[in-house]
Amino acid sequence: MREKREDIRNVAIIAHVDHGKTTLVDELLKQSGVFRDNQEVVERVMDSNDIERERGITILSKNTAVNYNGIKINIIDTPGHADFGGEVERVLKMVNGVILVVDAFEGAMPQTKFVLQKALELNLAVIVCINKIDRPEARPEEVIDEVLELLLDLDASDEQLDCPFVFASAKSGYAMKNLADEPKNMEPLFETIVNHIPAPEGDPEADTQILISTIDYNEYVGRIGVGKVDNGVVRVNQEVALVNAHEPDKKKIVKISKLYEFEGLEKVDIKEAGIGSIVAISGIADIHIGDTLCSPENPQPIPFQKISEPTISMNFMVNDSPLAGTEGKFVTSRHLRDRLFRELNTDVSLRVEETENADCFKVSGRGELHLSVLIENMRREGYEFAVSKAEVIYKKDERGNKLEPMELVYVDVPEEFSGTVIQELSLRKGELQGMGTANGGYTRLEFSIPSRGLIGYRGTFLTDTKGNGVMNQVFDGYGPYKGDIQYRKQGSLIAFESGESITYGLFNAQERGDLFVGPGEKVYCGMVVGQNAKTEDIEINVCKSKHLTNTRASGSDDALKLTPPKILSLERSLEFIDTDELLEITPKNLRIRKKILDPKLRKRSNMQGSVK
């Protein structure tokens, strides 16, 4: 007999990047009394990773739970960025409803559409929370219409269209059911969750069934599977069968050594859990996302949506530059291999493959941001390595035609920049699909473009729009190959001598283009020290000092005025490198270099046209 578990609600928070969902969860935690009165609480407490805090984005989905009037509300905070879509798709399997957070000024954005579509396909109940209503330029009434239009576009059912709206300011800590109400606290949102999100259902008498939707990892206990109890009861020391809907041959009897539930931000040891509970299970070494834990007598796997395939790949390799091993703690291929395979414990959208070369690994992910976050994490942990330019992953159709990943790109720019953006994206094989007006008098452009056309575009876009443009992209499946694209119009300035950069050498070199190094920096032959103003690569000597003469001119070297070097961030460096270059990554520095450092060998290779 299927029953409802009325004392539990399972809900996921979905939103576009930066619409305030992590701040909203903070407030729900505070107002439900999770923290002691004297406890110091950091802002965005759910973003536990340093990079999440710095960039203000959520990368990994997180579980938490609050109690409201005796009802336990399990809340899952999900990433808003399409590169981490693999995270979102899975966690929705654990919940019965979603809170869609929309900025009261920006309105419904492309990424919102991506996540909302997944929720509607799974038939989940929706609560719309219009956040930041205390912004001076907020326009909540118009945003309501935009959200309803979005729901219609996504073929929402009548029930889903009839969703409740809540108006909130997560920062100020209040929510209201109507705009005219007096703002007090978050209670109206708690009430809406309890009344509108269905209670989880299952058969408490049936055999145990738990679908693992997220994997956590802990150095002490190893892999931790997180999932919802769909049927039956789960107990500590219980023997269960591990099966998977996509792998019919997989069947293993394992034992549940520890069982936890979420209370606030903590995991609490429990002895058993019933239907609707979201639990964490440790002690099963090779547990994976999509596995079902069920009773050995009746091993029935729960169907599960396959994780989206990666669309972009990069080679991660041991650093072999002349400066190799001088700045990093972990530099060998064994270090690199162990670290990359460890990442697979928690990141399901990532693929790591060994290549013919023992020092090189092919790493594939959902986009440039996805891979750059991994690179930044490794760099901070003390790893030193090199990466190649990101390349898209092609496929073939039944007739053998080449297919490539496509993206839908939404660009909001001031009108005067729209021509430049259209021109640039057209060169990158983008097709303009629509043009309209967006908030604040901006023009909204919609393009269909190959994923490789966007590699290296973000930096150009910011320059072209003087930092005023907003660009969002959503993966749009595979389409026919669109032809060759020329990525970079400018060549590199390459050092042809190893040593330390000197003011005199830099002064003579800066006429050729933008330099990436200042005086007193270590450089080596084959290292890229700047960007040429013209299309070809030029070799220059930045270690050149002035020949001494008998006449001494006082202060003549001090008089040389150097333009400050252009310091490239990790993203800009990844965008800048060309197919015959590598990015050397150490905890202290980022250096761009040619794959072939020796100028003679490089020339010979170019003449043979063999630089891949």
VEXTI-725773 format. One record per residue (C-alpha): residue number from 1; residue in one letter; x, y, z. Coordinates in steps of 0.02 Angstrom, whole numbers, plus 50000, padded with zeros to 5 digits. Layout:
! residues N
- NUM, a, X, Y, Z;
...
This chain:
! residues 612
- 1, m, 50000, 50000, 50000;
- 2, r, 50072, 50168, 49949;
- 3, e, 50068, 50297, 50087;
- 4, k, 50109, 50481, 50104;
- 5, r, 50241, 50534, 50229;
- 6, e, 50160, 50695, 50292;
- 7, d, 50302, 50746, 50409;
- 8, i, 50427, 50770, 50265;
- 9, r, 50441, 50886, 50114;
- 10, n, 50581, 50867, 49986;
- 11, v, 50616, 51020, 49881;
- 12, a, 50755, 51083, 49765;
- 13, i, 50796, 51266, 49738;
- 14, i, 50829, 51308, 49556;
- 15, a, 50878, 51474, 49479;
- 16, h, 50989, 51564, 49357;
- 17, v, 51166, 51610, 49415;
- 18, d, 51164, 51751, 49543;
- 19, h, 50977, 51763, 49572;
- 20, g, 51001, 51734, 49758;
- 21, k, 50954, 51554, 49793;
- 22, t, 51103, 51515, 49906;
- 23, t, 51066, 51673, 50008;
- 24, l, 50884, 51617, 50018;
- 25, v, 50937, 51448, 50091;
- 26, d, 51045, 51541, 50218;
- 27, e, 50890, 51635, 50280;
- 28, l, 50782, 51479, 50288;
- 29, l, 50918, 51398, 50395;
- 30, k, 50934, 51549, 50509;
- 31, q, 50748, 51571, 50535;
- 32, s, 50716, 51388, 50569;
- 33, g, 50834, 51398, 50718;
- 34, v, 50973, 51288, 50647;
- 35, f, 51108, 51403, 50714;
- 36, r, 51134, 51444, 50897;
- 37, d, 51102, 51626, 50943;
- 38, n, 51285, 51660, 50974;
- 39, q, 51349, 51561, 50823;
- 40, e, 51443, 51660, 50694;
- 41, v, 51378, 51619, 50521;
- 42, v, 51468, 51659, 50360;
- 43, e, 51369, 51726, 50213;
- 44, r, 51315, 51598, 50083;
- 45, v, 51353, 51459, 50207;
- 46, m, 51303, 51327, 50077;
- 47, d, 51445, 51375, 49958;
- 48, s, 51579, 51276, 50046;
- 49, n, 51712, 51278, 49911;
- 50, d, 51831, 51429, 49899;
- 51, i, 51800, 51452, 49714;
- 52, e, 51612, 51450, 49744;
- 53, r, 51633, 51589, 49871;
- 54, e, 51747, 51696, 49761;
- 55, r, 51646, 51681, 49603;
- 56, g, 51478, 51684, 49690;
- 57, i, 51420, 51528, 49598;
- 58, t, 51362, 51360, 49662;
- 59, i, 51454, 51215, 49580;
- 60, l, 51402, 51064, 49681;
- 61, s, 51226, 51028, 49738;
- 62, k, 51211, 51028, 49928;
- 63, n, 51088, 50950, 50048;
- 64, t, 51020, 51030, 50204;
- 65, a, 50865, 51012, 50310;
- 66, v, 50759, 51127, 50418;
- 67, n, 50612, 51095, 50534;
- 68, y, 50454, 51199, 50524;
- 69, n, 50309, 51160, 50642;
- 70, g, 50361, 50978, 50659;
- 71, i, 50383, 50952, 50472;
- 72, k, 50557, 50913, 50407;
- 73, i, 50597, 51009, 50247;
- 74, n, 50744, 50934, 50150;
- 75, i, 50815, 51072, 50040;
- 76, i, 50938, 51044, 49897;
- 77, d, 51031, 51196, 49832;
- 78, t, 51075, 51167, 49648;
- 79, p, 51198, 51251, 49529;
- 80, g, 51126, 51381, 49411;
- 81, h, 51259, 51367, 49277;
- 82, a, 51227, 51256, 49124;
- 83, d, 51404, 51185, 49136;
- 84, f, 51349, 51100, 49297;
- 85, g, 51184, 51038, 49225;
- 86, g, 51236, 50859, 49264;
- 87, e, 51216, 50903, 49448;
- 88, v, 51040, 50972, 49426;
- 89, e, 50966, 50830, 49325;
- 90, r, 51006, 50702, 49458;
- 91, v, 50953, 50791, 49614;
- 92, l, 50779, 50823, 49545;
- 93, k, 50748, 50635, 49561;
- 94, m, 50752, 50655, 49751;
- 95, v, 50620, 50790, 49767;
- 96, n, 50433, 50815, 49742;
- 97, g, 50441, 50999, 49699;
- 98, v, 50552, 51147, 49658;
- 99, i, 50565, 51327, 49713;
- 100, l, 50606, 51430, 49559;
- 101, v, 50699, 51587, 49615;
- 102, v, 50688, 51732, 49492;
- 103, d, 50770, 51904, 49510;
- 104, a, 50636, 52040, 49521;
- 105, f, 50736, 52148, 49401;
- 106, e, 50820, 52027, 49281;
- 107, g, 50668, 51914, 49262;
- 108, a, 50670, 51740, 49186;
- 109, m, 50841, 51701, 49111;
- 110, p, 50901, 51564, 48992;
- 111, q, 50976, 51451, 49124;
- 112, t, 50813, 51460, 49221;
- 113, k, 50730, 51386, 49067;
- 114, f, 50855, 51243, 49059;
- 115, v, 50829, 51186, 49239;
- 116, l, 50642, 51221, 49242;
- 117, q, 50617, 51113, 49087;
- 118, k, 50696, 50965, 49178;
- 119, a, 50582, 50993, 49329;
- 120, l, 50423, 51003, 49222;
- 121, e, 50472, 50844, 49127;
- 122, l, 50481, 50754, 49294;
- 123, n, 50307, 50822, 49339;
- 124, l, 50367, 50914, 49493;
- 125, a, 50263, 51046, 49584;
- 126, v, 50329, 51223, 49562;
- 127, i, 50334, 51372, 49682;
- 128, v, 50394, 51534, 49604;
- 129, c, 50492, 51646, 49722;
- 130, i, 50522, 51820, 49652;
- 131, n, 50677, 51875, 49747;
- 132, k, 50763, 52044, 49773;
- 133, i, 50598, 52140, 49771;
- 134, d, 50682, 52277, 49875;
- 135, r, 50797, 52321, 49728;
- 136, p, 50762, 52500, 49674;
- 137, e, 50731, 52445, 49493;
- 138, a, 50626, 52290, 49538;
- 139, r, 50476, 52256, 49425;
- 140, p, 50388, 52106, 49505;
- 141, e, 50222, 52122, 49409;
- 142, e, 50309, 52111, 49239;
- 143, v, 50418, 51966, 49301;
- 144, i, 50261, 51868, 49348;
- 145, d, 50203, 51881, 49166;
- 146, e, 50375, 51830, 49103;
- 147, v, 50376, 51674, 49214;
- 148, l, 50201, 51625, 49158;
- 149, e, 50254, 51649, 48977;
- 150, l, 50405, 51539, 49009;
- 151, l, 50295, 51403, 49085;
- 152, l, 50180, 51410, 48932;
- 153, d, 50332, 51398, 48816;
- 154, l, 50387, 51242, 48909;
- 155, d, 50213, 51160, 48892;
- 156, a, 50178, 51161, 49079;
- 157, s, 50019, 51070, 49133;
- 158, d, 49870, 51169, 49200;
- 159, e, 49918, 51116, 49375;
- 160, q, 50097, 51179, 49352;
- 161, l, 50032, 51344, 49277;
- 162, d, 49928, 51369, 49433;
- 163, c, 50084, 51381, 49540;
- 164, p, 50092, 51497, 49691;
- 165, f, 50200, 51654, 49684;
- 166, v, 50298, 51714, 49837;
- 167, f, 50387, 51883, 49843;
- 168, a, 50547, 51891, 49943;
- 169, s, 50705, 51982, 49989;
- 170, a, 50824, 51844, 50044;
- 171, k, 50952, 51974, 50095;
- 172, s, 50830, 52064, 50211;
- 173, g, 50757, 51898, 50271;
- 174, y, 50573, 51910, 50226;
- 175, a, 50444, 51834, 50108;
- 176, m, 50264, 51885, 50069;
- 177, k, 50118, 51802, 49980;
- 178, n, 50058, 51968, 49910;
- 179, l, 50156, 52124, 49866;
- 180, a, 50041, 52228, 49976;
- 181, d, 50079, 52125, 50133;
- 182, e, 50189, 52190, 50271;
- 183, p, 50363, 52110, 50263;
- 184, k, 50402, 52012, 50422;
- 185, n, 50499, 51850, 50401;
- 186, m, 50514, 51692, 50296;
- 187, e, 50357, 51610, 50366;
- 188, p, 50250, 51636, 50208;
- 189, l, 50380, 51538, 50108;
- 190, f, 50386, 51397, 50237;
- 191, e, 50195, 51387, 50234;
- 192, t, 50190, 51384, 50043;
- 193, i, 50317, 51241, 50041;
- 194, v, 50217, 51139, 50167;
- 195, n, 50049, 51171, 50080;
- 196, h, 50102, 51159, 49899;
- 197, i, 50245, 51033, 49885;
- 198, p, 50170, 50857, 49892;
- 199, a, 50226, 50743, 50033;
- 200, p, 50337, 50599, 49972;
- 201, e, 50248, 50435, 49936;
- 202, g, 50303, 50254, 49947;
- 203, d, 50259, 50083, 50014;
- 204, p, 50331, 50062, 50189;
- 205, e, 50291, 49874, 50187;
- 206, a, 50377, 49840, 50020;
- 207, d, 50557, 49787, 49993;
- 208, t, 50690, 49921, 50016;
- 209, q, 50726, 50032, 49866;
- 210, i, 50843, 50185, 49866;
- 211, l, 50904, 50273, 49709;
- 212, i, 51075, 50354, 49732;
- 213, s, 51066, 50529, 49657;
- 214, t, 51223, 50613, 49724;
- 215, i, 51394, 50554, 49779;
- 216, d, 51489, 50640, 49918;
- 217, y, 51668, 50598, 49959;
- 218, n, 51761, 50604, 50122;
- 219, e, 51945, 50563, 50150;
- 220, y, 51902, 50460, 50306;
- 221, v, 51752, 50356, 50251;
- 222, g, 51773, 50361, 50061;
- 223, r, 51620, 50372, 49948;
- 224, i, 51453, 50421, 50023;
- 225, g, 51294, 50389, 49923;
- 226, v, 51149, 50510, 49946;
- 227, g, 50972, 50465, 49893;
- 228, k, 50790, 50455, 49940;
- 229, v, 50707, 50301, 50015;
- 230, d, 50575, 50261, 49884;
- 231, n, 50503, 50104, 49965;
- 232, g, 50524, 50003, 50122;
- 233, v, 50642, 50040, 50266;
- 234, v, 50831, 50049, 50269;
- 235, r, 50931, 50000, 50425;
- 236, v, 51112, 50002, 50482;
- 237, n, 51201, 49833, 50452;
- 238, q, 51066, 49783, 50326;
- 239, e, 51123, 49681, 50177;
- 240, v, 51065, 49754, 50012;
- 241, a, 51090, 49719, 49826;
- 242, l, 51176, 49854, 49722;
- 243, v, 51098, 49861, 49547;
- 244, n, 51086, 49987, 49404;
- 245, a, 50950, 50014, 49272;
- 246, h, 51080, 50053, 49137;
- 247, e, 51194, 49906, 49181;
- 248, p, 51088, 49747, 49187;
- 249, d, 51239, 49638, 49233;
- 250, k, 51281, 49738, 49388;
- 251, k, 51229, 49649, 49548;
- 252, k, 51325, 49647, 49709;
- 253, i, 51276, 49611, 49888;
- 254, v, 51340, 49748, 50004;
- 255, k, 51315, 49799, 50185;
- 256, i, 51259, 49970, 50248;
- 257, s, 51385, 50011, 50383;
- 258, k, 51328, 50190, 50422;
- 259, l, 51169, 50287, 50390;
- 260, y, 51144, 50475, 50407;
- 261, e, 51007, 50603, 50388;
- 262, f, 51031, 50790, 50363;
- 263, e, 50994, 50912, 50505;
- 264, g, 51038, 51091, 50460;
- 265, l, 51214, 51080, 50388;
- 266, e, 51261, 50924, 50484;
- 267, k, 51247, 50739, 50445;
- 268, v, 51170, 50648, 50595;
- 269, d, 51193, 50462, 50629;
- 270, i, 51029, 50365, 50625;
- 271, k, 50986, 50181, 50645;
- 272, e, 50848, 50171, 50514;
- 273, a, 50748, 50277, 50391;
- 274, g, 50579, 50258, 50306;
- 275, i, 50499, 50314, 50143;
- 276, g, 50530, 50493, 50087;
- 277, s, 50686, 50515, 50195;
- 278, i, 50841, 50583, 50108;
- 279, v, 50986, 50482, 50178;
- 280, a, 51174, 50470, 50159;
- 281, i, 51252, 50296, 50161;
- 282, s, 51437, 50258, 50187;
- 283, g, 51534, 50096, 50184;
- 284, i, 51502, 50045, 50003;
- 285, a, 51665, 50071, 49908;
- 286, d, 51607, 50070, 49727;
- 287, i, 51437, 50153, 49741;
- 288, h, 51393, 50264, 49593;
- 289, i, 51260, 50386, 49540;
- 290, g, 51110, 50295, 49466;
- 291, d, 51136, 50139, 49572;
- 292, t, 50986, 50070, 49666;
- 293, l, 51006, 49989, 49837;
- 294, c, 50868, 49859, 49860;
- 295, s, 50829, 49698, 49952;
- 296, p, 50930, 49548, 49886;
- 297, e, 50769, 49444, 49870;
- 298, n, 50689, 49567, 49748;
- 299, p, 50824, 49671, 49661;
- 300, q, 50723, 49798, 49559;
- 301, p, 50827, 49946, 49494;
- 302, i, 50740, 50116, 49483;
- 303, p, 50747, 50191, 49306;
- 304, f, 50865, 50338, 49296;
- 305, q, 50901, 50471, 49168;
- 306, k, 51075, 50453, 49094;
- 307, i, 51197, 50592, 49137;
- 308, s, 51225, 50716, 48995;
- 309, e, 51379, 50678, 48892;
- 310, p, 51531, 50794, 48896;
- 311, t, 51549, 50912, 48747;
- 312, i, 51725, 50980, 48768;
- 313, s, 51895, 50903, 48804;
- 314, m, 52072, 50955, 48850;
- 315, n, 52235, 50863, 48874;
- 316, f, 52310, 50875, 49049;
- 317, m, 52494, 50831, 49045;
- 318, v, 52651, 50829, 49150;
- 319, n, 52740, 50997, 49141;
- 320, d, 52901, 50978, 49040;
- 321, s, 52953, 51161, 49023;
- 322, p, 53128, 51219, 49075;
- 323, l, 53050, 51284, 49238;
- 324, a, 52959, 51120, 49275;
- 325, g, 52954, 51061, 49455;
- 326, t, 53015, 51224, 49531;
- 327, e, 52847, 51290, 49595;
- 328, g, 52729, 51145, 49622;
- 329, k, 52716, 51011, 49757;
- 330, f, 52637, 50875, 49648;
- 331, v, 52723, 50863, 49479;
- 332, t, 52733, 50680, 49421;
- 333, s, 52614, 50585, 49306;
- 334, r, 52565, 50475, 49455;
- 335, h, 52512, 50629, 49554;
- 336, l, 52414, 50695, 49406;
- 337, r, 52330, 50528, 49371;
- 338, d, 52278, 50499, 49553;
- 339, r, 52207, 50675, 49568;
- 340, l, 52106, 50667, 49407;
- 341, f, 52033, 50496, 49446;
- 342, r, 51992, 50556, 49623;
- 343, e, 51889, 50697, 49546;
- 344, l, 51779, 50564, 49464;
- 345, n, 51720, 50514, 49639;
- 346, t, 51611, 50669, 49649;
- 347, d, 51597, 50743, 49474;
- 348, v, 51486, 50634, 49365;
- 349, s, 51492, 50745, 49209;
- 350, l, 51682, 50725, 49198;
- 351, r, 51774, 50592, 49096;
- 352, v, 51959, 50551, 49115;
- 353, e, 52045, 50440, 48986;
- 354, e, 52225, 50380, 48980;
- 355, t, 52314, 50411, 48814;
- 356, e, 52457, 50321, 48725;
- 357, n, 52574, 50441, 48815;
- 358, a, 52587, 50394, 49000;
- 359, d, 52613, 50578, 49045;
- 360, c, 52453, 50640, 48961;
- 361, f, 52268, 50620, 49005;
- 362, k, 52117, 50670, 48903;
- 363, v, 51991, 50758, 49017;
- 364, s, 51816, 50793, 48951;
- 365, g, 51681, 50901, 49030;
- 366, r, 51525, 51005, 49000;
- 367, g, 51610, 51170, 48954;
- 368, e, 51757, 51285, 48981;
- 369, l, 51695, 51340, 49153;
- 370, h, 51676, 51160, 49209;
- 371, l, 51858, 51119, 49165;
- 372, s, 51929, 51286, 49224;
- 373, v, 51856, 51258, 49399;
- 374, l, 51944, 51089, 49407;
- 375, i, 52108, 51169, 49348;
- 376, e, 52094, 51308, 49478;
- 377, n, 52058, 51184, 49619;
- 378, m, 52209, 51077, 49571;
- 379, r, 52320, 51229, 49559;
- 380, r, 52273, 51284, 49735;
- 381, e, 52309, 51110, 49801;
- 382, g, 52489, 51124, 49741;
- 383, y, 52481, 51034, 49573;
- 384, e, 52592, 51085, 49427;
- 385, f, 52544, 51029, 49251;
- 386, a, 52507, 51090, 49075;
- 387, v, 52345, 51091, 48974;
- 388, s, 52307, 51104, 48789;
- 389, k, 52175, 51211, 48704;
- 390, a, 51996, 51153, 48735;
- 391, e, 51923, 51059, 48587;
- 392, v, 51745, 51002, 48558;
- 393, i, 51697, 50819, 48550;
- 394, y, 51628, 50771, 48380;
- 395, k, 51509, 50629, 48338;
- 396, k, 51456, 50540, 48178;
- 397, d, 51277, 50505, 48123;
- 398, e, 51219, 50341, 48042;
- 399, r, 51277, 50402, 47871;
- 400, g, 51448, 50447, 47936;
- 401, n, 51421, 50636, 47932;
- 402, k, 51518, 50738, 48059;
- 403, l, 51410, 50813, 48199;
- 404, e, 51463, 50944, 48326;
- 405, p, 51389, 51011, 48490;
- 406, m, 51279, 51165, 48468;
- 407, e, 51232, 51301, 48593;
- 408, l, 51091, 51425, 48606;
- 409, v, 51167, 51591, 48657;
- 410, y, 51068, 51737, 48729;
- 411, v, 51157, 51904, 48728;
- 412, d, 51092, 52063, 48812;
- 413, v, 51191, 52216, 48755;
- 414, p, 51167, 52405, 48740;
- 415, e, 51104, 52440, 48564;
- 416, e, 51265, 52523, 48503;
- 417, f, 51363, 52359, 48527;
- 418, s, 51238, 52241, 48445;
- 419, g, 51315, 52261, 48271;
- 420, t, 51489, 52213, 48333;
- 421, v, 51422, 52060, 48426;
- 422, i, 51321, 52001, 48274;
- 423, q, 51473, 52022, 48162;
- 424, e, 51590, 51930, 48281;
- 425, l, 51471, 51784, 48313;
- 426, s, 51434, 51768, 48126;
- 427, l, 51621, 51745, 48095;
- 428, r, 51614, 51605, 48223;
- 429, k, 51473, 51520, 48124;
- 430, g, 51334, 51587, 48236;
- 431, e, 51161, 51610, 48160;
- 432, l, 51050, 51750, 48226;
- 433, q, 50883, 51670, 48276;
- 434, g, 50795, 51818, 48352;
- 435, m, 50813, 51997, 48410;
- 436, g, 50708, 52093, 48536;
- 437, t, 50718, 52211, 48683;
- 438, a, 50775, 52161, 48857;
- 439, n, 50772, 52251, 49026;
- 440, g, 50851, 52420, 49048;
- 441, g, 50840, 52466, 48863;
- 442, y, 50960, 52328, 48811;
- 443, t, 50944, 52230, 48649;
- 444, r, 50924, 52041, 48666;
- 445, l, 51002, 51935, 48529;
- 446, e, 50975, 51748, 48514;
- 447, f, 51100, 51641, 48417;
- 448, s, 51123, 51459, 48372;
- 449, i, 51311, 51429, 48367;
- 450, p, 51433, 51282, 48371;
- 451, s, 51509, 51258, 48546;
- 452, r, 51685, 51280, 48472;
- 453, g, 51632, 51452, 48408;
- 454, l, 51618, 51507, 48590;
- 455, i, 51790, 51444, 48642;
- 456, g, 51890, 51599, 48679;
- 457, y, 51746, 51718, 48644;
- 458, r, 51702, 51778, 48819;
- 459, g, 51855, 51892, 48833;
- 460, t, 51823, 51967, 48661;
- 461, f, 51641, 51992, 48707;
- 462, l, 51683, 52090, 48866;
- 463, t, 51803, 52201, 48766;
- 464, d, 51680, 52228, 48623;
- 465, t, 51539, 52278, 48741;
- 466, k, 51652, 52377, 48861;
- 467, g, 51598, 52258, 48999;
- 468, n, 51413, 52302, 48978;
- 469, g, 51354, 52142, 48894;
- 470, v, 51278, 51987, 48974;
- 471, m, 51296, 51820, 48886;
- 472, n, 51212, 51656, 48932;
- 473, q, 51220, 51491, 48843;
- 474, v, 51123, 51327, 48846;
- 475, f, 51177, 51163, 48765;
- 476, d, 51066, 51125, 48616;
- 477, g, 51112, 50949, 48560;
- 478, y, 51218, 50898, 48411;
- 479, g, 51202, 50970, 48235;
- 480, p, 51292, 50955, 48066;
- 481, y, 51473, 51018, 48062;
- 482, k, 51473, 51202, 48012;
- 483, g, 51648, 51217, 47934;
- 484, d, 51814, 51288, 47991;
- 485, i, 51826, 51437, 48110;
- 486, q, 51978, 51550, 48128;
- 487, y, 51999, 51573, 48315;
- 488, r, 52130, 51704, 48339;
- 489, k, 52172, 51846, 48223;
- 490, q, 52332, 51893, 48314;
- 491, g, 52496, 51799, 48329;
- 492, s, 52605, 51769, 48481;
- 493, l, 52765, 51856, 48535;
- 494, i, 52885, 51715, 48578;
- 495, a, 53043, 51727, 48683;
- 496, f, 53194, 51651, 48594;
- 497, e, 53313, 51658, 48740;
- 498, s, 53299, 51591, 48917;
- 499, g, 53339, 51701, 49065;
- 500, e, 53262, 51848, 49156;
- 501, s, 53162, 51984, 49067;
- 502, i, 53251, 52152, 49063;
- 503, t, 53176, 52327, 49044;
- 504, y, 53281, 52365, 48889;
- 505, g, 53225, 52206, 48799;
- 506, l, 53042, 52232, 48849;
- 507, f, 53047, 52413, 48792;
- 508, n, 53101, 52361, 48617;
- 509, a, 52974, 52219, 48614;
- 510, q, 52822, 52320, 48669;
- 511, e, 52809, 52407, 48500;
- 512, r, 52760, 52239, 48427;
- 513, g, 52604, 52213, 48533;
- 514, d, 52540, 52181, 48711;
- 515, l, 52664, 52102, 48830;
- 516, f, 52614, 51974, 48963;
- 517, v, 52774, 51990, 49067;
- 518, g, 52856, 52132, 49162;
- 519, p, 53041, 52157, 49204;
- 520, g, 53128, 52030, 49317;
- 521, e, 53021, 51879, 49269;
- 522, k, 53089, 51709, 49222;
- 523, v, 53063, 51669, 49038;
- 524, y, 53122, 51527, 48927;
- 525, c, 53147, 51495, 48742;
- 526, g, 52977, 51454, 48664;
- 527, m, 52875, 51541, 48800;
- 528, v, 52739, 51660, 48739;
- 529, v, 52776, 51830, 48817;
- 530, g, 52644, 51934, 48727;
- 531, q, 52517, 51954, 48588;
- 532, n, 52573, 52019, 48419;
- 533, a, 52472, 52159, 48342;
- 534, k, 52484, 52064, 48176;
- 535, t, 52430, 51889, 48129;
- 536, e, 52598, 51799, 48126;
- 537, d, 52704, 51737, 48271;
- 538, i, 52865, 51836, 48302;
- 539, e, 53017, 51785, 48405;
- 540, i, 53087, 51923, 48514;
- 541, n, 53224, 51939, 48644;
- 542, v, 53158, 52010, 48807;
- 543, c, 53318, 51962, 48900;
- 544, k, 53422, 52080, 48792;
- 545, s, 53522, 52208, 48889;
- 546, k, 53596, 52368, 48820;
- 547, h, 53774, 52357, 48757;
- 548, l, 53890, 52452, 48870;
- 549, t, 53987, 52598, 48794;
- 550, n, 54125, 52708, 48863;
- 551, t, 54009, 52856, 48880;
- 552, r, 53893, 52841, 49025;
- 553, a, 53722, 52922, 49009;
- 554, s, 53650, 52947, 49181;
- 555, g, 53480, 52870, 49210;
- 556, s, 53451, 52828, 49026;
- 557, d, 53387, 52654, 49070;
- 558, d, 53270, 52726, 49201;
- 559, a, 53198, 52839, 49067;
- 560, l, 53128, 52691, 48968;
- 561, k, 52940, 52693, 48995;
- 562, l, 52860, 52521, 48997;
- 563, t, 52674, 52494, 48971;
- 564, p, 52610, 52385, 49115;
- 565, p, 52599, 52202, 49060;
- 566, k, 52430, 52126, 49020;
- 567, i, 52401, 51997, 49157;
- 568, l, 52291, 51856, 49095;
- 569, s, 52174, 51763, 49215;
- 570, l, 52156, 51575, 49202;
- 571, e, 52000, 51592, 49092;
- 572, r, 52080, 51722, 48979;
- 573, s, 52237, 51613, 48962;
- 574, l, 52132, 51461, 48915;
- 575, e, 52040, 51568, 48788;
- 576, f, 52202, 51641, 48718;
- 577, i, 52304, 51484, 48685;
- 578, d, 52305, 51417, 48508;
- 579, t, 52308, 51236, 48450;
- 580, d, 52500, 51232, 48442;
- 581, e, 52518, 51305, 48618;
- 582, l, 52502, 51244, 48798;
- 583, l, 52461, 51330, 48961;
- 584, e, 52585, 51290, 49098;
- 585, i, 52495, 51294, 49266;
- 586, t, 52584, 51305, 49434;
- 587, p, 52522, 51362, 49605;
- 588, k, 52615, 51527, 49577;
- 589, n, 52609, 51562, 49390;
- 590, l, 52518, 51538, 49227;
- 591, r, 52633, 51534, 49075;
- 592, i, 52584, 51513, 48893;
- 593, r, 52710, 51418, 48787;
- 594, k, 52730, 51335, 48617;
- 595, k, 52710, 51146, 48616;
- 596, i, 52878, 51136, 48525;
- 597, l, 52999, 51250, 48617;
- 598, d, 53148, 51240, 48499;
- 599, p, 53128, 51373, 48361;
- 600, k, 53212, 51266, 48225;
- 601, l, 53109, 51112, 48262;
- 602, r, 52952, 51219, 48272;
- 603, k, 52987, 51296, 48101;
- 604, r, 53018, 51126, 48025;
- 605, s, 52858, 51060, 48102;
- 606, n, 52758, 51209, 48036;
- 607, m, 52828, 51184, 47863;
- 608, q, 52772, 51003, 47867;
- 609, g, 52603, 51063, 47930;
- 610, s, 52605, 50933, 48067;
- 611, v, 52568, 51041, 48220;
- 612, k, 52405, 50971, 48283;
